[in-house]
Amino acid sequence: MRDFAFIHSAEDVADVLKLVSDLGLIIRRDEPSRQPVPDIVDVAVIPELREGAFMAFLPNWVFGGRRYNLIEAGYRKGLYDQMPSTNCINLSFYFGKESPEESYIRLGNGSLSRDIQWYRPEDHTVHPAPSEVKELFDRIRRNIDTGKYLKVGGRKYAFLRGALKKFVEKSYLPPFDFMDDEPVRG
């Protein structure tokens, strides 16, 4: 599986990113930036993170110069966006925001995914990801998967630990309104 969908609490974000950092991966924000350089996350701020999109990589997963596109129009005009899977391989993490509603809070939805190949623009070739990319993806997934899921529109979303606790305590609702009422196993 190259994609792992989950439901998380705000606190799960820091827990997952700390695990990723402890495994030796470098974490960068996956958002356009003012300069064409990676926006590396300082490990000291990980406990404060509650949402966002992030890429994680090992130094040996960078195979050449990073490439950036300058955004020329719209809301993010003038910012730079790193070209995905160009001269590098990443694990991708997305954590949606917890959403307060009238009388409750909705948990965030998110995902973990991995690149399976990378592109070298110098000679227009595509290369497979190193085997350790899948190994680390699988290791992270095993560590964060509680084995409890919600089925949503034919897809299963795993509960991360903090989200499962809040959901079972009935203090938070899942991020979607069209789903099964109870978590299921596997």
Backbone as ProteinMPNN parsed JSONL, in Angstrom:
{"seq_chain_A": "MRDFAFIHSAEDVADVLKLVSDLGLIIRRDEPSRQPVPDIVDVAVIPELREGAFMAFLPNWVFGGRRYNLIEAGYRKGLYDQMPSTNCINLSFYFGKESPEESYIRLGNGSLSRDIQWYRPEDHTVHPAPSEVKELFDRIRRNIDTGKYLKVGGRKYAFLRGALKKFVEKSYLPPFDFMDDEPVRG", "coords_chain_A": {"N_chain_A": [[0.841, -1.175, 0.0], [0.619, 2.174, -0.894], [-0.451, 4.333, 0.252], [-1.913, 5.584, 3.16], [-4.696, 6.223, 4.833], [-6.037, 8.256, 7.423], [-7.631, 9.186, 10.569], [-7.174, 11.822, 12.755], [-6.189, 13.399, 15.862], [-5.439, 16.737, 17.001], [-3.21, 16.515, 18.636], [-2.065, 14.147, 17.77], [-0.602, 14.846, 15.533], [1.897, 15.995, 16.302], [2.899, 13.749, 17.653], [3.222, 11.848, 15.583], [5.029, 13.204, 13.879], [7.2, 13.466, 15.594], [7.945, 10.78, 15.907], [8.745, 10.289, 13.256], [10.923, 12.057, 13.044], [12.55, 10.945, 15.054], [13.247, 8.604, 13.78], [15.185, 9.462, 12.153], [14.596, 10.926, 9.895], [14.43, 13.893, 7.899], [12.308, 16.646, 8.149], [10.248, 18.61, 6.151], [8.216, 21.467, 5.506], [5.446, 21.223, 3.36], [4.623, 23.404, 1.641], [4.158, 26.342, -0.338], [6.917, 28.666, -0.437], [8.747, 31.672, 0.494], [11.321, 31.766, -0.496], [13.371, 29.877, -2.816], [14.08, 27.391, -1.378], [14.218, 24.484, 0.759], [11.805, 24.377, 3.391], [12.667, 23.579, 6.259], [11.607, 21.789, 9.108], [12.157, 22.668, 12.379], [13.121, 20.568, 14.973], [12.476, 21.354, 17.539], [10.062, 22.716, 17.371], [8.174, 20.833, 16.8], [6.401, 19.768, 18.88], [4.45, 21.772, 18.931], [3.034, 21.675, 16.581], [-0.025, 21.229, 14.854], [-1.43, 20.743, 12.559], [-1.177, 20.46, 8.951], [0.854, 20.083, 5.936], [3.475, 17.924, 5.165], [6.743, 16.844, 4.174], [8.966, 14.123, 4.371], [12.296, 12.966, 4.531], [15.384, 11.214, 3.893], [18.83, 12.213, 3.843], [20.165, 10.821, 1.765], [18.161, 10.427, -0.058], [17.994, 12.473, -1.756], [18.83, 13.34, -4.905], [19.984, 15.197, -6.544], [20.008, 18.676, -7.514], [17.404, 20.532, -6.001], [14.304, 21.429, -7.473], [12.294, 24.237, -8.256], [9.161, 25.863, -8.773], [8.126, 29.077, -9.693], [5.356, 30.681, -8.494], [3.114, 32.337, -10.424], [0.698, 33.675, -10.433], [-2.415, 34.442, -8.755], [-3.465, 33.702, -5.344], [-1.119, 32.861, -4.071], [0.896, 34.094, -5.437], [4.206, 34.874, -6.41], [5.455, 33.204, -4.622], [7.444, 30.235, -4.045], [7.27, 26.883, -5.156], [8.194, 23.644, -4.402], [9.128, 21.249, -6.804], [7.484, 18.212, -7.046], [8.869, 14.98, -6.374], [11.114, 15.365, -7.954], [14.355, 14.908, -8.537], [14.431, 13.861, -5.999], [13.133, 11.823, -3.28], [10.293, 11.268, -1.226], [8.486, 10.779, 1.869], [5.147, 11.502, 2.382], [3.084, 13.526, 4.396], [-0.094, 14.418, 5.445], [-2.087, 16.439, 7.407], [-5.184, 17.287, 8.265], [-7.063, 20.034, 9.628], [-8.433, 20.156, 12.953], [-11.863, 20.813, 13.394], [-13.876, 23.127, 14.86], [-17.327, 22.988, 15.582], [-20.814, 23.774, 16.065], [-21.633, 22.434, 18.628], [-19.626, 20.652, 19.117], [-16.407, 19.196, 18.258], [-14.814, 18.445, 15.232], [-12.655, 15.834, 14.31], [-9.453, 15.707, 12.606], [-8.771, 14.764, 9.192], [-6.378, 12.723, 7.484], [-3.303, 11.683, 5.836], [-0.734, 9.327, 4.998], [1.731, 8.88, 2.671], [3.835, 7.533, 0.045], [6.534, 8.173, -2.195], [7.097, 6.383, -5.2], [8.801, 6.525, -7.243], [11.254, 8.66, -8.841], [12.072, 11.648, -10.646], [14.572, 12.635, -12.944], [15.425, 15.595, -14.218], [17.566, 16.429, -15.802], [18.305, 14.441, -17.648], [15.881, 13.485, -18.36], [14.846, 11.102, -17.14], [13.267, 8.447, -15.321], [13.369, 7.028, -12.127], [13.344, 4.211, -9.883], [12.214, 4.277, -6.452], [14.439, 4.002, -3.632], [14.657, 0.932, -1.74], [14.471, 1.326, 1.008], [12.654, 3.372, 1.363], [10.049, 2.315, 1.187], [10.323, 0.535, 3.326], [10.615, 2.266, 5.561], [8.186, 3.667, 5.363], [6.383, 1.526, 5.866], [7.187, 0.883, 8.47], [6.58, 3.237, 9.923], [3.833, 3.324, 9.474], [2.997, 0.938, 10.771], [3.587, 1.682, 13.401], [1.813, 3.789, 13.942], [-0.724, 2.886, 13.419], [-3.704, 1.942, 14.879], [-5.333, -0.187, 14.487], [-8.005, 0.167, 14.479], [-10.746, 1.276, 12.582], [-12.689, 3.477, 10.482], [-15.245, 3.149, 8.139], [-15.696, 4.841, 5.165], [-17.508, 5.877, 2.537], [-16.7, 3.601, 0.987], [-14.02, 3.501, 1.563], [-11.422, 2.911, 3.966], [-10.548, 4.504, 6.968], [-7.999, 4.789, 9.231], [-7.951, 5.082, 12.765], [-5.868, 7.223, 14.556], [-4.005, 7.18, 17.645], [-4.638, 9.353, 19.546], [-6.936, 10.41, 18.343], [-8.67, 8.198, 18.378], [-9.063, 7.869, 21.121], [-10.388, 10.297, 21.793], [-12.648, 10.014, 20.193], [-13.878, 7.682, 21.183], [-14.46, 8.55, 23.754], [-16.475, 10.204, 23.11], [-16.145, 12.924, 22.834], [-15.362, 14.172, 20.565], [-16.077, 14.302, 17.035], [-15.857, 12.328, 14.016], [-14.138, 13.44, 10.974], [-15.931, 13.465, 8.866], [-19.386, 13.512, 7.771], [-20.78, 11.397, 6.748], [-20.731, 8.301, 7.385], [-19.905, 5.103, 8.924], [-21.119, 4.381, 12.232], [-19.581, 3.309, 14.29], [-16.205, 2.435, 15.204], [-14.401, -0.038, 13.365], [-12.694, -3.199, 13.327], [-9.748, -3.824, 11.482]], "CA_chain_A": [[0.0, 0.0, 0.0], [1.41, 3.395, -0.983], [-1.215, 5.402, 0.858], [-2.545, 5.175, 4.402], [-5.612, 7.288, 5.236], [-6.314, 8.166, 8.856], [-8.325, 10.229, 11.319], [-6.224, 12.18, 13.81], [-6.43, 14.547, 16.738], [-4.369, 17.737, 16.871], [-2.038, 16.007, 19.35], [-1.451, 13.073, 16.976], [0.32, 15.431, 14.553], [3.222, 16.062, 16.927], [3.35, 12.378, 17.946], [3.684, 11.22, 14.338], [6.226, 13.884, 13.402], [8.307, 13.112, 16.498], [8.359, 9.436, 15.49], [9.446, 10.444, 11.98], [12.21, 12.67, 13.366], [13.336, 9.963, 15.809], [13.742, 7.609, 12.819], [16.282, 10.076, 11.418], [14.162, 11.642, 8.698], [14.344, 15.35, 7.914], [10.929, 17.027, 7.838], [10.067, 19.954, 5.604], [6.832, 21.848, 5.23], [5.109, 21.095, 1.943], [3.83, 24.582, 1.303], [4.97, 27.331, -1.041], [7.724, 29.486, 0.456], [9.228, 32.935, -0.08], [12.602, 31.518, -1.147], [13.431, 28.538, -3.408], [14.846, 26.478, -0.523], [13.299, 23.705, 1.598], [11.418, 24.936, 4.686], [12.907, 22.467, 7.177], [10.965, 21.933, 10.413], [13.044, 22.538, 13.534], [12.526, 19.563, 15.872], [11.978, 22.017, 18.747], [8.687, 23.188, 17.187], [7.266, 19.705, 16.542], [5.301, 19.668, 19.852], [3.451, 22.814, 18.71], [2.356, 21.481, 15.297], [-1.366, 20.67, 15.014], [-1.991, 20.51, 11.229], [-0.271, 20.854, 7.888], [1.379, 19.117, 4.963], [4.893, 17.784, 5.401], [7.504, 15.828, 3.455], [10.064, 13.614, 5.186], [13.275, 12.318, 3.67], [16.754, 11.027, 4.362], [19.732, 12.932, 2.926], [20.505, 10.019, 0.579], [17.016, 10.393, -0.963], [18.104, 13.657, -2.608], [19.715, 12.862, -5.964], [20.433, 16.328, -7.344], [19.467, 19.951, -7.07], [15.944, 20.65, -5.911], [13.729, 22.317, -8.481], [11.159, 25.013, -7.763], [8.374, 26.67, -9.704], [7.653, 30.346, -9.167], [3.918, 30.828, -8.703], [3.036, 33.622, -11.106], [-0.608, 34.317, -10.326], [-3.29, 33.957, -7.7], [-3.254, 33.995, -3.924], [0.27, 32.564, -3.682], [1.786, 34.717, -6.424], [5.504, 35.279, -5.898], [6.026, 32.164, -3.776], [8.068, 29.121, -4.746], [6.75, 25.567, -4.812], [9.154, 22.611, -4.802], [8.581, 20.279, -7.757], [7.431, 16.908, -6.375], [9.586, 13.804, -6.897], [12.131, 15.786, -8.91], [15.668, 14.75, -7.902], [14.302, 13.457, -4.597], [12.06, 10.913, -2.862], [9.745, 11.694, 0.061], [7.257, 10.296, 2.489], [4.279, 12.672, 2.496], [2.137, 13.517, 5.506], [-1.089, 15.484, 5.428], [-2.914, 16.469, 8.61], [-6.208, 18.321, 8.218], [-7.293, 20.752, 10.881], [-9.627, 19.893, 13.742], [-12.818, 21.874, 13.069], [-14.946, 23.356, 15.834], [-18.662, 23.255, 15.054], [-21.673, 24.344, 17.1], [-21.57, 21.837, 19.968], [-18.595, 19.602, 19.147], [-15.236, 19.424, 17.397], [-14.532, 17.356, 14.291], [-11.26, 15.439, 14.194], [-8.871, 15.938, 11.291], [-8.453, 13.607, 8.364], [-5.014, 12.849, 7.006], [-2.752, 10.562, 5.086], [0.69, 9.057, 4.85], [1.962, 8.243, 1.378], [5.256, 7.469, -0.303], [6.901, 8.201, -3.602], [7.61, 5.1, -5.681], [9.821, 6.812, -8.246], [11.65, 10.051, -8.908], [12.38, 12.122, -11.988], [15.797, 13.408, -13.117], [15.166, 16.447, -15.377], [18.756, 16.615, -16.642], [18.286, 13.494, -18.778], [14.472, 13.079, -18.526], [14.698, 9.692, -16.783], [12.517, 8.141, -14.108], [14.087, 6.005, -11.381], [12.569, 3.688, -8.755], [12.61, 4.688, -5.107], [15.207, 3.004, -2.888], [13.802, 0.027, -0.956], [14.273, 1.821, 2.377], [11.487, 4.258, 1.397], [8.923, 1.444, 1.56], [10.582, -0.004, 4.669], [10.288, 3.293, 6.555], [6.737, 3.867, 5.266], [5.752, 0.413, 6.579], [7.51, 0.989, 9.901], [5.778, 4.329, 10.477], [2.431, 2.896, 9.453], [2.788, -0.03, 11.873], [3.664, 2.389, 14.677], [0.695, 4.72, 14.179], [-1.995, 2.207, 13.155], [-4.307, 1.35, 16.081], [-6.145, -1.337, 14.112], [-9.417, 0.587, 14.5], [-11.006, 2.012, 11.353], [-14.028, 3.875, 10.096], [-15.469, 3.014, 6.709], [-16.292, 6.058, 4.621], [-17.631, 5.841, 1.091], [-15.918, 2.525, 0.399], [-12.623, 3.589, 1.977], [-11.205, 2.784, 5.406], [-9.663, 5.467, 7.612], [-7.524, 4.306, 10.526], [-7.885, 6.045, 13.865], [-4.621, 7.328, 15.298], [-4.263, 6.992, 19.082], [-5.352, 10.472, 20.167], [-8.267, 10.509, 17.739], [-9.494, 7.086, 18.867], [-9.428, 8.171, 22.513], [-11.403, 11.363, 21.788], [-13.859, 9.494, 19.565], [-14.503, 6.74, 22.126], [-14.991, 9.366, 24.858], [-17.585, 10.982, 22.535], [-15.894, 14.357, 22.939], [-15.095, 14.662, 19.215], [-16.679, 13.529, 15.954], [-14.978, 12.143, 12.857], [-14.135, 14.587, 10.07], [-16.944, 13.329, 7.816], [-20.717, 13.236, 8.333], [-21.365, 10.226, 6.076], [-19.873, 7.161, 7.72], [-20.371, 4.168, 9.938], [-21.156, 4.997, 13.549], [-18.623, 2.718, 15.226], [-14.958, 1.958, 14.601], [-14.348, -1.478, 13.107], [-11.353, -3.757, 13.295], [-9.195, -4.232, 10.189]], "C_chain_A": [[0.888, 1.241, 0.0], [0.732, 4.563, -0.309], [-1.924, 4.844, 2.08], [-3.378, 6.35, 4.892], [-5.952, 7.133, 6.712], [-7.129, 9.356, 9.349], [-7.434, 10.539, 12.509], [-6.762, 13.306, 14.678], [-5.295, 15.536, 16.511], [-3.085, 17.226, 17.528], [-1.33, 14.893, 18.585], [-0.42, 13.617, 15.994], [1.736, 15.44, 15.121], [3.76, 14.666, 17.219], [3.918, 11.703, 16.7], [4.979, 11.877, 13.865], [7.432, 13.635, 14.307], [8.831, 11.732, 16.151], [9.204, 9.522, 14.224], [10.843, 11.025, 12.223], [13.12, 11.694, 14.108], [13.899, 8.865, 14.908], [14.838, 8.189, 11.922], [15.889, 10.813, 10.161], [14.147, 13.145, 8.939], [12.929, 15.699, 7.467], [10.937, 18.44, 7.273], [8.587, 20.215, 5.422], [6.595, 21.737, 3.727], [4.131, 22.195, 1.563], [4.723, 25.538, 0.523], [5.699, 28.24, -0.045], [8.238, 30.731, -0.274], [10.537, 32.762, -0.854], [12.605, 30.11, -1.738], [14.392, 27.608, -2.652], [13.851, 25.695, 0.334], [13.038, 24.408, 2.936], [11.478, 23.791, 5.705], [12.286, 22.776, 8.539], [12.01, 21.704, 11.504], [12.381, 21.567, 14.515], [11.962, 20.198, 17.137], [10.537, 22.487, 18.599], [7.691, 22.05, 16.953], [6.144, 19.612, 17.577], [4.182, 20.679, 19.643], [2.618, 22.587, 17.447], [1.04, 20.733, 15.489], [-2.035, 20.338, 13.684], [-0.911, 20.81, 10.198], [0.104, 19.715, 6.966], [2.897, 19.121, 5.102], [5.474, 16.701, 4.496], [8.635, 15.4, 4.381], [10.999, 12.818, 4.288], [14.583, 12.105, 4.42], [17.668, 11.768, 3.39], [20.067, 12.139, 1.658], [19.306, 9.815, -0.356], [16.97, 11.638, -1.847], [19.196, 13.344, -3.631], [20.245, 13.966, -6.867], [19.817, 17.595, -6.795], [17.945, 19.945, -7.039], [15.474, 21.659, -6.95], [12.478, 22.975, -7.908], [10.463, 25.706, -8.926], [7.997, 27.959, -8.995], [6.168, 30.449, -9.498], [3.689, 32.243, -9.226], [1.689, 34.327, -11.009], [-1.36, 33.755, -9.126], [-2.835, 34.328, -6.303], [-1.797, 33.827, -3.504], [1.296, 33.121, -4.674], [3.082, 35.175, -5.749], [6.16, 34.268, -4.974], [6.6, 31.055, -4.652], [7.51, 27.802, -4.225], [7.74, 24.519, -5.316], [8.478, 21.597, -5.715], [8.62, 18.885, -7.118], [8.216, 15.837, -7.128], [10.596, 14.16, -7.98], [13.475, 15.821, -8.176], [15.58, 14.357, -6.425], [13.116, 12.501, -4.421], [11.59, 11.378, -1.486], [8.68, 10.74, 0.569], [6.424, 11.554, 2.697], [3.287, 12.478, 3.629], [1.193, 14.695, 5.335], [-1.931, 15.342, 6.683], [-3.895, 17.624, 8.475], [-6.444, 18.908, 9.599], [-8.511, 20.205, 11.618], [-10.562, 21.08, 13.537], [-13.887, 22.009, 14.145], [-16.261, 23.631, 15.115], [-19.522, 23.699, 16.231], [-21.486, 23.745, 18.484], [-20.525, 20.728, 20.065], [-17.435, 20.016, 18.26], [-15.061, 18.205, 16.507], [-13.035, 17.101, 14.255], [-10.754, 15.739, 12.785], [-8.732, 14.652, 10.503], [-7.05, 13.817, 7.811], [-4.567, 11.633, 6.229], [-1.241, 10.524, 5.194], [0.829, 8.394, 3.497], [3.456, 8.266, 1.084], [5.424, 7.575, -1.806], [7.411, 6.82, -3.994], [8.662, 5.285, -6.759], [10.153, 8.297, -8.208], [12.136, 10.371, -10.312], [13.681, 12.925, -11.979], [15.615, 14.265, -14.371], [16.363, 16.602, -16.314], [18.758, 15.681, -17.847], [16.888, 12.904, -19.01], [14.282, 11.583, -18.266], [13.933, 9.571, -15.473], [13.19, 6.942, -13.445], [13.228, 5.495, -10.23], [13.104, 4.199, -7.417], [13.489, 3.613, -4.478], [14.281, 2.166, -2.011], [13.552, 0.542, 0.457], [13.101, 2.8, 2.48], [10.264, 3.449, 1.827], [9.099, 0.903, 2.976], [10.227, 1.018, 5.749], [8.8, 3.628, 6.541], [6.026, 2.793, 6.091], [5.995, 0.504, 8.081], [6.685, 2.085, 10.565], [4.313, 3.917, 10.547], [2.132, 1.922, 10.597], [2.759, 0.672, 13.227], [2.46, 3.278, 14.959], [-0.674, 4.07, 14.016], [-2.518, 1.546, 14.435], [-5.089, 0.077, 15.764], [-7.637, -1.056, 14.16], [-9.649, 1.526, 13.328], [-12.451, 2.477, 11.288], [-14.13, 3.712, 8.593], [-16.23, 4.231, 6.22], [-16.319, 5.929, 3.11], [-16.765, 4.785, 0.42], [-14.445, 2.546, 0.768], [-12.525, 3.474, 3.49], [-10.21, 3.841, 5.872], [-9.286, 4.912, 8.975], [-7.612, 5.435, 11.55], [-6.467, 6.049, 14.408], [-4.982, 7.376, 16.781], [-5.076, 8.12, 19.726], [-6.767, 10.615, 19.648], [-9.187, 9.415, 18.254], [-9.963, 7.361, 20.293], [-10.532, 9.233, 22.554], [-12.726, 10.871, 21.201], [-14.602, 8.56, 20.526], [-15.11, 7.493, 23.303], [-16.175, 10.227, 24.427], [-17.388, 12.483, 22.666], [-15.623, 15.0, 21.569], [-15.798, 13.76, 18.214], [-15.676, 13.343, 14.828], [-15.085, 13.33, 11.893], [-15.225, 14.559, 9.003], [-18.307, 13.108, 8.457], [-21.371, 12.015, 7.71], [-20.469, 9.021, 6.312], [-20.558, 6.237, 8.702], [-20.3, 4.853, 11.305], [-20.076, 4.506, 14.494], [-17.344, 2.331, 14.508], [-15.021, 0.439, 14.411], [-12.898, -1.915, 13.104], [-11.007, -4.124, 11.88], [-10.1, -3.995, 9.086]], "O_chain_A": [[1.81, 1.344, 0.809], [1.27, 5.67, -0.295], [-2.477, 3.745, 2.032], [-2.828, 7.364, 5.321], [-6.133, 6.017, 7.2], [-7.294, 10.366, 8.665], [-6.982, 9.626, 13.2], [-7.658, 14.054, 14.287], [-4.292, 15.193, 15.886], [-1.99, 17.48, 17.026], [-0.121, 14.713, 18.735], [0.538, 12.921, 15.657], [2.667, 14.946, 14.484], [4.955, 14.42, 17.05], [4.968, 11.063, 16.757], [5.924, 11.183, 13.49], [8.566, 13.597, 13.829], [10.044, 11.53, 16.104], [10.26, 8.896, 14.134], [11.828, 10.536, 11.67], [14.317, 11.62, 13.829], [14.92, 8.261, 15.236], [15.358, 7.502, 11.042], [16.758, 11.284, 9.427], [13.884, 13.605, 10.051], [12.412, 15.114, 6.515], [11.548, 19.348, 7.837], [7.802, 19.291, 5.209], [7.45, 22.114, 2.925], [2.978, 21.943, 1.215], [5.939, 25.533, 0.717], [5.187, 28.545, 1.032], [8.168, 30.823, -1.499], [10.823, 33.535, -1.768], [11.917, 29.23, -1.221], [15.372, 27.112, -3.208], [12.756, 26.186, 0.609], [13.956, 24.969, 3.535], [10.477, 23.128, 5.976], [12.422, 23.884, 9.057], [12.665, 20.662, 11.537], [11.207, 21.729, 14.849], [11.056, 19.634, 17.752], [9.845, 22.645, 19.605], [6.484, 22.289, 16.914], [5.0, 19.389, 17.18], [3.07, 20.47, 20.129], [1.594, 23.246, 17.264], [0.989, 19.727, 16.197], [-3.098, 19.717, 13.672], [0.144, 21.35, 10.533], [-0.266, 18.56, 7.175], [3.526, 20.177, 5.151], [4.779, 15.763, 4.105], [9.199, 16.228, 5.097], [10.556, 12.09, 3.399], [14.845, 12.736, 5.443], [17.313, 11.933, 2.223], [20.235, 12.728, 0.59], [19.424, 9.099, -1.351], [16.015, 11.834, -2.599], [20.348, 13.112, -3.266], [20.9, 13.676, -7.868], [19.182, 17.587, -5.741], [17.292, 19.419, -7.939], [16.174, 22.623, -7.258], [11.71, 22.353, -7.174], [11.087, 26.082, -9.919], [7.596, 27.939, -7.831], [5.776, 30.317, -10.657], [4.026, 33.223, -8.562], [1.556, 35.465, -11.459], [-0.985, 32.727, -8.562], [-1.943, 35.154, -6.112], [-1.302, 34.581, -2.665], [2.434, 32.655, -4.726], [3.065, 35.775, -4.674], [7.311, 34.454, -4.579], [6.286, 30.951, -5.838], [7.306, 27.624, -3.025], [8.087, 24.499, -6.497], [7.373, 21.139, -5.425], [9.683, 18.431, -6.694], [8.222, 15.798, -8.359], [10.897, 13.33, -8.838], [13.696, 16.662, -7.305], [16.553, 14.506, -5.686], [12.239, 12.389, -5.277], [12.397, 11.829, -0.673], [8.061, 9.998, -0.195], [6.951, 12.572, 3.145], [2.722, 11.398, 3.797], [1.624, 15.826, 5.108], [-2.43, 14.259, 6.988], [-3.51, 18.79, 8.557], [-6.058, 18.323, 10.611], [-9.505, 19.833, 10.993], [-10.113, 22.226, 13.508], [-14.711, 21.112, 14.323], [-16.307, 24.406, 14.16], [-18.986, 23.975, 17.304], [-21.205, 24.479, 19.431], [-20.549, 19.943, 21.013], [-17.479, 21.052, 17.597], [-15.149, 17.069, 16.971], [-12.24, 18.038, 14.178], [-11.546, 15.995, 11.878], [-8.592, 13.573, 11.08], [-6.589, 14.951, 7.684], [-5.327, 10.693, 5.995], [-0.576, 11.53, 5.441], [0.113, 7.437, 3.203], [4.234, 8.924, 1.774], [4.577, 7.13, -2.581], [8.084, 6.16, -3.203], [9.337, 4.332, -7.15], [9.423, 9.092, -7.615], [12.554, 9.49, -11.063], [13.879, 13.786, -11.122], [15.645, 13.733, -15.481], [16.185, 16.88, -17.5], [19.162, 16.076, -18.941], [16.732, 11.942, -19.762], [13.648, 10.881, -19.053], [13.952, 10.472, -14.634], [13.538, 5.966, -14.11], [12.459, 6.264, -9.653], [14.287, 4.509, -7.278], [13.305, 2.429, -4.76], [13.229, 2.646, -1.587], [12.52, 0.226, 1.05], [12.6, 3.037, 3.58], [9.531, 3.857, 2.728], [8.135, 0.821, 3.737], [9.601, 0.665, 6.748], [8.21, 3.849, 7.598], [5.168, 3.107, 6.916], [5.094, 0.227, 8.873], [6.149, 1.882, 11.654], [3.64, 4.137, 11.554], [1.133, 2.068, 11.301], [1.985, 0.292, 14.105], [2.125, 3.497, 16.123], [-1.681, 4.643, 14.432], [-1.848, 0.686, 15.007], [-5.466, -0.66, 16.675], [-8.446, -1.949, 13.907], [-8.87, 2.451, 13.094], [-13.323, 1.929, 11.962], [-13.219, 4.088, 7.855], [-17.263, 4.607, 6.775], [-15.268, 5.876, 2.47], [-16.157, 5.054, -0.616], [-13.691, 1.681, 0.322], [-13.433, 3.888, 4.212], [-9.166, 4.047, 5.252], [-10.159, 4.599, 9.784], [-7.373, 6.599, 11.228], [-5.915, 4.987, 14.694], [-6.143, 7.591, 17.13], [-6.089, 7.862, 20.377], [-7.691, 10.905, 20.408], [-10.357, 9.671, 18.536], [-11.12, 7.114, 20.631], [-11.511, 9.072, 23.282], [-13.798, 11.267, 21.659], [-15.823, 8.647, 20.659], [-16.169, 7.109, 23.799], [-16.804, 10.893, 25.249], [-18.357, 13.24, 22.614], [-15.653, 16.223, 21.436], [-16.082, 12.597, 18.504], [-14.737, 14.129, 14.703], [-16.016, 14.13, 11.99], [-15.415, 15.552, 8.301], [-18.389, 12.576, 9.564], [-22.462, 11.639, 8.14], [-19.556, 8.753, 5.531], [-21.626, 6.533, 9.237], [-19.521, 5.784, 11.505], [-19.694, 5.228, 15.416], [-17.379, 1.943, 13.34], [-15.628, -0.27, 15.214], [-11.99, -1.108, 12.904], [-11.836, -4.663, 11.147], [-9.766, -4.29, 7.939]]}, "name": "protein", "num_of_chains": 1, "seq": "MRDFAFIHSAEDVADVLKLVSDLGLIIRRDEPSRQPVPDIVDVAVIPELREGAFMAFLPNWVFGGRRYNLIEAGYRKGLYDQMPSTNCINLSFYFGKESPEESYIRLGNGSLSRDIQWYRPEDHTVHPAPSEVKELFDRIRRNIDTGKYLKVGGRKYAFLRGALKKFVEKSYLPPFDFMDDEPVRG"}
